Amino acid sequence: MQSSQPSRTAISTRSLKMAEPDTLKPIPNSLSSSSPLSPSVPHDGGNINELANASELDILNRARMVLTNNQASDFNKAIGTSRELKLNTPAYQDAQKDIERWSQIILDIAEGRARTGDFSGAIAAAQLVPRDRVILYRTAIQKIQFWENLQKQQQVNQDVIANAKKLIDPEQASSYAKAIALLRQISPSQPNYIEARQFMNNWNQKIYFLAISRAAQREIRQAIESAKLIEPDAYLYKDAQKAIAKWHLELGEKD
């Protein structure tokens, strides 16, 4: 008698055919999107803001990194870099504070140069103050005009000093006196006054030594005449007056 049950082989084949659809399921999109060939891109606002903030901080840092030599030109470069930050960005206000502070420092550097007589350097630095820093810019313009006048006076006074030096004859006390008189054109408020004052002190000293030298050679009258050329504001004036009195006594004794 033939059995009515399906063969074991037929059942296995049918089971295999029924299982095939499960084995051919497509790869989920979530897996394919994480593939190295298709990197995921963040779309949430928080990450975008973080990237923007990082970029702004990078600009601020780049601006500050150039400030190494304390030169006006360095601060000017830093200001230019800070201007890359646009209005309404989170770091904009910080950049504006930096620009204001650096503009003031540029003006401070200019004033420092002017105090040392470097008017060309002072003017060059002051010209770097940004126009949009209205108050500082106006101050810079005023100072530039003032320094330009001082620069002209400085050149005049340098010529006066040069001409005074040309008058010097090392063996003639009167030549030193003439040179000193020429330097008196330079007033205390003018450029090169300190330099002129140093020359005057030095030349008064030369006159005094010439007088002493002549007295030692028994040229008393010439010594007195030389010592009289030393001016009252010279630090050797009192010494010269004492020497003159002494030499007068010597002449009196001889007479």
Helices and strands as residue ranges (DSSP letters): H 8-23, H 29-33, H 45-65, H 72-82, H 92-115, H 119-126, H 134-166, H 173-183, H 193-216, H 220-227, H 237-254
